[in-house]
Amino acid sequence: AVVSTQSTGSGAPMDLFSLDVPKNYTAPPKIVLSAAKAKGLEVAATFARRNKGIYLDMTIYNKSMMNMGGFAIQFNKNSFGLTPAAPLSVPGPIVAGGSANTSLPIGTNGAVMKMDPLLKVQMAMKNDIDVFYFECIVPSYVLFVEDGNIGKNMFPQTWREIPDEKESQFTLNPLNKSPEQVEQVLNANNMFVVATRKGGSGETLIFISLKFSNGIWVLGELRLAAGAQPNLSLKPHTVAAIPEVHSAIQIVLDA
């Protein structure tokens, strides 16, 4: 966040950190293709969601002794039909010892094949030296779309319609956020707070809905109580989504 101050009526500076609005969480990039396995080509990457879309943000390093150019990328079939939405654009050629940053927009209209693990995507990157193969695990939170708020009226009905045997419960890591901060973080990551209410013992119940890019809905209830670890209940139409949603909620709340 950018730190800025402005003068208040008293002449004292006002710290604007308190006005920061949470944004979509993006994990730090990590090496997905190492120079040792790719003739000097190395790729650090992370997936991000912004402007209602999915992006693969990459830094491409040339650790060889010659220039590199002619870059292209392909995805294999995968569980959510993820596919490049545009050609890979790399400023270049990349000189020996140099690097370049690029952001690849990703569509969800590609060929679908269920993967194990569910969010694995196998990729091939080509340059003017060779073709190199690697794989990434896509974080589920980039797949949650912006129209995933099911609404207060539909939530109870849909919760009842999903069979109880599809419900899973989890204990989350201890939180260092207030209930209001939790709501802001969830909403910022398209895990929408449909409603909240206070329980009898002072606990806060947060009712959540989200929708994957392929239309799978997941409902949740997050129970927050002072001095206790949060409890999460999830009810999806498709049980394969449960571990991915549990992981996503834990990741964004820990950030």
N, C-alpha and C positions, 0 to 999 in steps of 0.2 A: 504494500500500500504506500501511496505517496503521503508523506507527512506535510501538512500545511497548517498554518496558524493564521488567525485573523484577530483583529482588535475587537474586544467587547466594550460595552459601555463603560466598564470600570477601568479600561486601559490595559487589562491583563490579557495575555494571549489565550486563545481557546483552542484546545487540542481537538482536532477533528477525527481522531481515531474512533471516537464514540459514534460517529456518523457513518462509519464504514458499513457497507452492505455486503453480506457474504456473496461470493460468486461461485460458479461451478467449480468443484474441486478438480484439480489436475495433478496427477502424481508426478514426481520428479522423473526426468528421462532416465532410462537405463540402456545398457548395451544389449542390443538384440542380434547383432551380427558383429563378430570380432574380426579384427584385421588378420589375426593368425589363421582364420578359416576362410578368408575371402581375398587373399592375395593383396593385402594392404587396405582394402575397403573396410571401414568400420562404421556402424550405424548405431546411434543412440536415439531412442524414440519414446514418445509417450502419446497416449490417446487423450483427446480433449473434446468437450462439447461446448460449442459457442455458436451464437447466431442461429440457434435451432438446428445445428448440424453437428456431425462427427468429423473430427480431423485427426490425422496422424502427423504429429509434429516431430520432425527429425532433424538431427544434425549429422551430416555425412562427412566423415573424415577420410582423407587420403593419406595413408601411412606407407604408401609405396614410394618408389623412386621416380615415378613418371606421372604425368598429368592424367586425370580421369575425366571422361565425359560420356555422352550417349546414355544417360540414365533412363531406365524405365522400370515399372513395378507391376506385378500381377498378384492377385489373391486366388487361392484355391476356393472351391465351394466350402461354405461354412454355415454354422447353425442359424445365423441371422441375415444371411444374404449380403454380407458386407463386401463392397467392391469399390475400387477407385472411381470417383465421380469425375475425374479429370486426369489428363496425363501428368506424370511426375515432372515437376518443373524444378530444375536444379541450376542455379547460376553457375556458369562454368565455361570451360572445364575447370575442375578443382586442381590446383597446382599441387605438386608433391609437398607433403607436410601441411597442406591447407585444409580448410573445412568449409562447409556451406550449410545454411539452414534452409529448410523447406517445410511447407505445410500442405499435406495432401488431403483434399476433401474426400469424404467417404460416403458413398450411397448405400442404400439398404435394399436395392432392387436386383442383387446378383443371385446366382444359383445357390440353392439351399441344400445343405446336407448336414445332419446332426453330427457334431464332433464330440470327442471325449478327450479332454474336458470340454464342456459345452461351449466355452468362449474362446477356444483355440482357433487361430487363423494362420494357415500356412501361406507363406509369401515367397516370391522370387523377385530378386532385384538384379537387373542387368546393367552393366556398363560396357565400355569399349574394350574391356579386358576379358570378361567372362560373365556367366550367370551364376548367382549365389542364392542358396535357399535357407530360409530361417522361419521361425514361427513366433507369434506373439499371443499372449492372453489378453483379450480385450476386457477392460474393467466394465462391469455391468452398468455403472452409473452413467456412462456416455450413451447408453442405449435407451435411457428413460426420456420419453418425449414430453413436449410442452403441454399437450392436451390430456394429461394424466390425472386431472382432478375430477373424480367421479361425482362430487357434489354431496351435500348433506342429505339430500332426499334419497339418493340411490345407494348410499353407503350401507345403511342397516339392512336394506332389502338384499343387496348383493352379498353381504356377509352371511346372511342366513341361507342364501341359495347355494353357497359353496359348502360341500360336505365337511363335517367336522373332522373327518379323518385326514383331510388335506391341511389341517392347521398344524403349525409347528411353533414351539416356544423356545426362546433363547434368553440367556442372561448376558447383557452387554458389559463392556468394560466400564469402570467408574467414570463419571462425567465431570468435566470442569466447566460446564456451561449451564446457564440458567434455562428454565423451560422456554423462555422467549427466544434465547439464542439458539436452542435446539430447533425451534420452529423455523427460524430464519434460515438456518443451514439446510434443513430438509427441503424447504421450498425452493431455495437457490439451486438445488440439485434435482429438481423435478420429482421429488418425493413429497407430494403435496399434502399439507395439513388440511384435512377436510373439516375437522372440528376439534375442539378441546373441551375438557370439563374437569372439574375438581372432584376427587374421590372423597369419601367420608373421612379418611384419616389424613387428609391434607395432601394426598398424592395428586399428581397431574396426569391425566389420560390424554394422549395425543393420537388422533385417528388419522391414518395415512392412506393415500392411494397413489398408485403409479402405474404407468403403462409402458411396456417395452415397445421398441420400434416395429415389432411384428404383431402388435395388437394384444399381447398377453397382459391381462390386468393382475395386479397384486394389491391386496388390502392388508393393512397392518394396524396394530394397536401398540403404542409405546407407553409404558407405565413408569413414571418418574416419581421417586419418593426420596425425601431428604435422608441422607445417611445410608441409603441402600443402592445397590447396582440396578440400572434400568432393566426392565423386563420387556421383551419384544415378542408379540404374537403376529404371525404372518399367515394369511389365507390366500393362496393363489388358485387360479383356474388350472394351472399346470405346475405340478409339484417340483419339476426340474428347476423352476425359477427360484425356489426357496433359498438354497445356499448362496446364490448370486445376489439376491436382495439383502439377505442377512449381512453378507460381506460388505456390500455397498453402504448400508446404513452405518455399520461399525466404522468403516474407513472415513466417511465424511464427518462423523461425530468426533472421531479421534484427532482429526486434522486441526 
